[in-house]
Amino acid sequence: QVQLMESGGGLVQSGGSLRLSCVVSGSRISITTLGWYRQAPGKQREFVARITSAGNTNYADSGKGRFTISRDNAKNTVYLQMNSLKSEDTAVYYCYHALGGYWGQGTQVTVSS
């Protein structure tokens, strides 16, 4: 059974940084694209960033220049480094395993202005 477990969320002031982690169990992440999505209260879940098995990355415009996605295949973990956080980044952040369509349970990020 594939499970994704996010961590690293929390409360941070505007301009601060957080590093989210997503540990995957039950599947080798080296064979799949992994992504981060987020959902703010009252809004639909939206794409944040993705990284392919080859290491190619894509970002939503909202995070370009501020967010960096990376992966450590040896640790079966994908990361999202978020810098220069803004209040509009407040959301629950979810990890996504593209090959199997699996989601994590989410981690709350709250940015205070």
C-alpha positions in Angstrom: 0.0 0.0 0.0 1.4 3.4 -1.0 1.3 6.1 1.6 2.5 9.7 1.4 3.2 11.6 4.6 3.8 15.3 4.5 5.4 17.3 7.3 7.1 20.7 7.8 4.1 23.0 7.8 3.4 25.5 10.4 2.9 29.2 11.2 5.4 31.6 9.8 5.6 35.4 9.3 5.3 37.0 5.9 8.8 36.9 4.3 9.8 33.7 6.1 10.6 30.3 4.9 9.4 26.7 5.3 10.6 23.4 4.0 7.9 20.8 3.4 8.8 17.1 3.2 6.8 14.2 1.8 8.0 10.7 2.6 6.6 8.0 0.3 6.3 4.4 1.5 5.2 1.4 -0.6 6.6 2.7 -3.9 9.9 3.8 -5.3 9.6 7.4 -6.1 12.4 7.2 -8.7 9.9 6.0 -11.3 7.3 8.7 -11.0 6.6 12.4 -11.2 5.9 13.9 -7.8 4.0 17.1 -7.2 2.9 19.6 -4.6 -0.6 21.1 -4.6 -2.4 23.4 -2.2 -5.9 24.2 -1.2 -6.8 27.4 0.6 -10.1 27.8 2.5 -13.0 28.1 0.1 -10.9 27.5 -3.0 -10.1 24.6 -5.3 -7.0 22.6 -5.0 -4.3 24.1 -7.2 -1.0 23.0 -8.7 2.2 24.3 -7.0 5.1 22.4 -8.4 6.2 19.1 -9.9 9.4 17.2 -10.5 9.7 14.3 -13.0 11.6 11.1 -12.6 14.3 12.8 -14.7 14.5 15.7 -12.4 12.8 18.3 -14.6 10.7 20.8 -12.7 7.7 23.0 -13.3 6.1 25.7 -11.1 2.9 27.6 -10.9 3.5 31.3 -11.6 2.6 32.1 -8.0 5.7 30.2 -6.8 8.3 30.9 -9.5 11.4 32.3 -8.0 10.3 31.6 -4.5 9.6 27.8 -4.3 12.0 25.0 -5.1 11.0 21.4 -5.5 13.5 18.6 -5.1 13.7 14.9 -4.5 15.9 12.4 -2.7 15.3 9.0 -4.3 17.5 7.3 -1.7 15.2 8.6 1.1 12.0 8.2 -1.0 11.3 11.8 -0.2 10.2 14.9 -2.1 10.7 18.4 -0.7 9.3 21.9 -1.3 11.4 24.8 -0.1 9.3 27.9 0.2 11.0 31.3 0.6 9.6 34.8 0.8 6.3 33.5 1.9 3.2 35.7 1.5 -0.2 35.6 3.2 -1.7 34.3 0.0 0.4 31.1 0.4 -1.7 30.1 3.3 -3.2 26.7 2.5 -3.1 23.0 3.1 -0.3 21.6 1.0 -0.6 18.1 -0.4 2.0 15.8 -1.9 1.0 13.9 -5.1 2.3 10.6 -6.6 1.5 10.9 -10.3 2.0 7.2 -11.3 -0.6 5.9 -8.9 -2.7 9.0 -8.3 -2.0 8.9 -4.6 -2.3 11.9 -2.3 -1.0 12.6 1.2 -3.1 13.9 4.0 -1.8 17.4 3.8 0.1 19.8 6.0 -1.1 23.2 7.0 0.9 26.3 6.1 -0.2 29.6 7.6 1.6 32.8 6.8 0.8 35.8 9.0 1.1 39.3 7.6 
